[in-house]
Amino acid sequence: MAASLPKPEQRIADPTANRQTNMTMSRIYNRDGITLIDMMVGISVMAILSAAAVPALMDVSESMKIGQAQRDIYQEMQSARLIAVSSNRPIRIRFNCPSAGQYRLVEVIGSPSRPDINDSANDRCSQTKWKYPANDNDPTSRPNHDGAVQTLPSRVSFGTVATLEFWPDGTVHKQQGSENPWKQIPVDTTGQGITVVKGTTVKQILVNGLGKIQLVQ
């Protein structure tokens, strides 16, 4: 006689089938993603972090500006000495010329002992009157070695400055009164400092009478 089938309530549930059913339902109803609240919280956190980072980035930017100004002046002073030696002509570097925050290399039109009246003229740095590059290299129609007018970065200004005269022998001179030729600046570590200023930050370029130029941090 065939065995009778178990009643429905006596059947044992298949655990594997239950798990498959749960996983299927999970796939149907579980959706990965972010809500509007999640987005708003994330945006708020990013805004706070950005606001905190802006001052630091601005400080870095301003520090880079004054550092670049210091290096540019250093390079221009090196160029003045090189041109003086190679051309056998005295070269001056004038600051806040033709206007504040600008500077220019200019050849001495006369001589250190007898400078031309134009050498100390207020418009000596004018690129309109004294063009760059020069029209020719004729020594009878100086200047022939003037440089271009250079400008400091925005919000950077000069502090301590002095017109310097580089001689063909590599020495550096500065007028301390009305004497001609100008006196050689000290050859020791004091030398002559040129400073640039940005807010409370000051950078210096130091040159001594022998023409040694260095950045001072």
C-alpha positions in Angstrom: 0.0 0.0 0.0 1.5 3.4 -1.1 2.6 5.7 1.7 0.3 8.7 2.2 1.7 12.2 1.4 2.3 14.4 4.4 -0.3 17.1 5.1 0.7 20.7 4.1 1.2 21.7 7.7 3.6 18.8 8.2 5.8 19.8 5.3 9.3 21.2 6.3 10.1 24.5 4.7 13.2 24.5 2.5 15.7 27.0 4.0 17.5 27.4 0.7 14.3 28.5 -1.0 13.7 31.1 1.7 17.1 32.6 1.3 16.7 32.8 -2.5 13.3 34.5 -1.9 14.8 37.1 0.5 17.7 37.9 -1.8 15.3 38.4 -4.7 13.2 40.8 -2.6 16.3 42.6 -1.5 17.4 43.1 -5.1 13.9 44.4 -5.9 13.6 46.9 -3.0 17.2 47.8 -2.0 18.5 50.7 -4.1 22.0 52.2 -3.6 22.2 56.0 -3.8 22.2 59.3 -1.9 19.4 61.4 -0.7 18.9 65.2 -1.0 19.9 65.5 2.7 23.1 63.6 2.0 23.9 66.0 -0.8 23.2 69.0 1.2 25.4 67.8 4.1 28.2 67.0 1.7 28.0 70.4 0.1 28.0 72.1 3.5 31.2 70.3 4.5 32.9 71.2 1.3 32.0 74.8 1.7 33.4 74.9 5.2 36.6 73.2 4.2 37.0 75.6 1.2 36.4 78.7 3.4 39.1 77.5 5.8 41.6 76.9 2.9 41.1 80.2 1.1 43.2 82.3 3.6 46.0 79.8 3.5 46.0 79.8 -0.3 46.0 83.6 -0.4 49.0 83.7 1.9 50.9 81.3 -0.3 50.0 83.4 -3.4 51.1 86.7 -1.8 54.4 85.0 -0.6 55.0 83.8 -4.1 54.5 87.4 -5.5 57.1 89.0 -3.2 59.5 86.1 -3.6 59.2 86.5 -7.4 59.8 90.3 -7.1 63.0 89.6 -5.0 64.3 87.1 -7.6 63.5 89.4 -10.5 65.5 92.3 -9.0 68.3 90.0 -8.1 68.5 88.9 -11.7 68.3 92.5 -13.0 71.2 93.5 -10.8 73.2 90.5 -12.1 72.4 91.6 -15.6 73.6 95.2 -14.8 77.0 93.9 -13.6 77.3 91.6 -16.6 76.5 94.3 -19.1 78.9 96.8 -17.5 81.8 94.3 -17.6 81.1 92.9 -21.1 80.4 96.3 -22.8 83.1 98.2 -20.8 80.4 100.8 -20.0 79.0 101.9 -16.5 75.5 100.8 -16.0 73.0 102.1 -13.4 69.9 100.4 -12.0 67.3 103.0 -10.9 64.3 102.1 -8.7 60.8 103.7 -8.6 61.7 104.9 -12.1 60.0 106.0 -14.3 57.3 105.6 -11.6 56.6 103.9 -8.3 57.0 100.2 -8.4 59.1 100.2 -11.6 62.9 99.9 -12.2 65.2 100.0 -15.2 68.8 99.4 -16.2 70.3 102.5 -17.9 73.7 103.1 -19.4 75.7 106.1 -18.1 75.7 108.5 -21.1 78.7 110.4 -19.9 81.4 108.9 -17.6 81.5 108.2 -13.9 83.8 111.3 -13.4 81.8 113.5 -15.8 78.2 112.2 -16.1 76.0 113.7 -18.8 73.2 116.0 -17.6 70.7 113.4 -18.8 72.1 110.7 -16.5 70.3 112.3 -13.5 67.3 113.6 -15.4 63.9 112.7 -14.1 62.9 111.2 -17.4 66.0 109.1 -17.8 63.9 105.9 -17.4 61.4 107.0 -20.0 61.1 104.4 -22.8 59.5 107.0 -25.0 62.6 109.2 -24.9 65.2 106.5 -24.3 64.0 103.5 -26.3 64.4 99.8 -25.8 66.1 98.3 -27.7 68.4 101.1 -28.7 68.3 102.4 -32.3 71.9 101.4 -32.8 75.2 100.5 -31.1 77.0 103.6 -32.2 79.1 104.8 -29.2 78.8 108.4 -30.4 75.0 108.2 -29.9 74.7 106.7 -26.4 72.9 105.1 -24.7 73.2 101.7 -26.4 72.6 99.4 -23.5 69.4 100.5 -21.7 67.1 97.7 -20.5 63.4 97.5 -20.6 61.3 99.0 -17.8 60.4 96.3 -15.2 57.4 96.4 -12.9 56.8 94.8 -9.5 53.9 92.4 -9.0 50.6 94.0 -7.8 50.6 95.2 -4.2 54.4 94.8 -3.9 56.4 98.0 -3.4 59.9 99.1 -2.8 61.2 99.7 0.7 64.8 100.7 0.9 66.3 101.6 -2.5 69.3 103.5 -3.9 70.5 104.1 -7.5 73.4 101.8 -8.0 76.2 102.2 -10.6 78.0 99.1 -11.8 81.5 99.7 -13.3 83.3 97.7 -16.0 85.7 96.4 -13.3 82.8 94.7 -11.5 82.6 97.1 -8.6 79.4 98.8 -7.4 79.0 102.5 -6.5 76.5 104.8 -4.9 76.4 108.6 -4.8 76.4 109.8 -1.2 76.3 113.5 -1.8 77.1 115.4 -5.0 80.5 113.7 -5.6 81.6 112.4 -9.0 82.6 109.7 -9.5 80.4 107.9 -7.0 81.9 106.2 -4.0 82.2 102.5 -3.9 79.8 100.9 -1.5 81.2 98.9 1.4 82.9 95.7 0.4 82.0 93.9 3.7 78.7 92.1 4.5 76.9 95.4 5.2 76.9 96.5 1.5 73.8 98.0 0.2 70.3 96.5 0.6 67.4 96.8 -1.7 64.1 95.8 -0.2 60.6 94.9 -1.4 57.6 95.0 0.8 54.2 93.2 0.7 52.1 94.0 3.8 54.3 93.0 6.7 56.6 90.8 4.7 60.0 92.3 3.6 62.5 90.7 1.3 66.0 92.0 0.6 68.7 91.8 -2.1 72.1 92.7 -0.8 75.1 93.8 -2.9 78.6 94.7 -1.8 81.2 97.0 -3.4 82.9 94.1 -5.2 79.7 93.2 -7.0 78.6 90.2 -4.9 74.8 90.0 -5.0 72.8 87.7 -2.8 69.2 87.1 -1.7 68.5 87.6 2.0 65.5 85.6 3.3 
